């Protein structure tokens, strides 16, 4: 009886661990963010087996020190995938410096 109970507990723990692993979202990582003319190119990588939507927050700082341009975009990441996004930011000239951050879950 004890052995059956122990085996059931181990099986339940293993099933729970597999369920959490399968239902977990992405683990996004920002690899690169740079200006390509008036567009921003962002490269993301998902380090996990989960999939889902992440939010990419951009701040473009003009070289003359004016106020930054702020833009947010959503991206869907697949398990263990690398994604390249090309984002058009209204008002960008192409000479701004890029600051990017990822937010999961998205706001």
C-alpha positions as CSV (number, residue, x, y, z in Angstrom):
1,X,0.0,0.0,0.0
2,X,2.8,2.4,0.9
3,X,4.6,1.6,-2.3
4,X,1.6,2.3,-4.4
5,X,1.1,5.6,-2.6
6,X,4.7,6.6,-3.1
7,X,4.5,5.7,-6.8
8,X,1.3,7.7,-7.2
9,X,2.9,10.7,-5.5
10,X,6.0,10.5,-7.8
11,X,3.8,10.1,-10.9
12,X,1.6,13.1,-9.8
13,X,4.7,15.2,-9.3
14,X,6.2,14.3,-12.6
15,X,2.9,15.0,-14.4
16,X,2.6,18.3,-12.6
17,X,6.2,19.3,-13.7
18,X,5.5,18.3,-17.3
19,X,2.2,20.3,-17.3
20,X,3.9,23.4,-15.9
21,X,6.7,23.1,-18.4
22,X,4.3,22.7,-21.3
23,X,2.0,25.6,-20.2
24,X,4.7,28.1,-19.3
25,X,5.2,31.0,-21.6
26,X,8.2,32.1,-23.5
27,X,11.5,33.2,-21.9
28,X,12.3,36.1,-24.2
29,X,15.8,37.4,-24.7
30,X,16.8,40.6,-26.6
31,X,19.7,39.9,-28.9
32,X,19.9,43.1,-30.9
33,X,18.1,46.4,-31.5
34,X,19.4,48.9,-34.1
35,X,18.3,51.4,-36.6
36,X,18.1,50.4,-40.3
37,X,17.3,53.7,-41.9
38,X,14.0,54.9,-40.6
39,X,13.1,51.4,-39.3
40,X,14.1,49.6,-36.1
41,X,15.3,46.1,-36.4
42,X,14.9,43.9,-33.3
43,X,16.1,40.3,-32.9
44,X,14.5,38.2,-30.2
45,X,15.1,34.7,-29.0
46,X,12.9,32.4,-27.0
47,X,15.0,30.2,-24.7
48,X,12.1,28.0,-23.5
49,X,9.7,25.4,-24.8
50,X,6.8,27.8,-24.1
51,X,5.2,30.2,-26.6
52,X,3.4,33.4,-26.3
53,X,3.2,37.1,-26.9
54,X,5.8,39.5,-25.6
55,X,5.8,43.3,-25.7
56,X,8.8,45.1,-27.2
57,X,9.2,48.6,-25.8
58,X,11.4,51.0,-27.8
59,X,12.9,54.4,-26.9
60,X,14.7,56.2,-29.8
61,X,17.0,58.9,-28.6
62,X,17.8,61.6,-31.2
63,X,21.5,62.7,-31.4
64,X,20.6,66.3,-30.7
65,X,19.3,65.4,-27.2
66,X,15.6,66.1,-27.9
67,X,12.8,64.1,-26.4
68,X,12.9,60.4,-27.2
69,X,10.4,58.7,-29.5
70,X,8.5,56.0,-27.6
71,X,6.9,53.0,-29.3
72,X,5.5,49.6,-28.2
73,X,4.9,46.5,-30.4
74,X,3.7,43.0,-29.6
75,X,5.5,39.9,-31.0
76,X,4.5,36.2,-30.9
77,X,7.4,33.9,-30.0
78,X,7.4,30.2,-30.8
79,X,9.3,27.6,-28.7
80,X,13.1,27.8,-29.1
81,X,12.7,30.3,-31.9
82,X,14.6,33.4,-33.1
83,X,12.5,36.2,-34.5
84,X,13.5,39.3,-36.4
85,X,11.1,42.3,-36.3
86,X,11.2,45.3,-38.5
87,X,9.3,48.1,-36.8
88,X,8.4,51.5,-38.2
89,X,8.3,54.3,-35.6
90,X,6.5,57.4,-36.6
91,X,8.8,60.4,-36.7
92,X,12.1,58.4,-36.7
93,X,14.8,59.7,-39.0
94,X,17.3,56.9,-38.8
95,X,20.0,58.6,-36.8
96,X,18.6,57.8,-33.3
97,X,20.1,55.5,-30.8
98,X,17.9,52.6,-29.8
99,X,17.0,51.5,-26.3
100,X,14.8,48.4,-26.3
101,X,13.2,46.3,-23.5
102,X,11.0,43.2,-23.4
103,X,8.0,42.8,-21.2
104,X,6.4,39.4,-20.6
105,X,3.5,39.1,-20.1
106,X,2.6,42.1,-22.2
107,X,0.8,45.0,-20.6
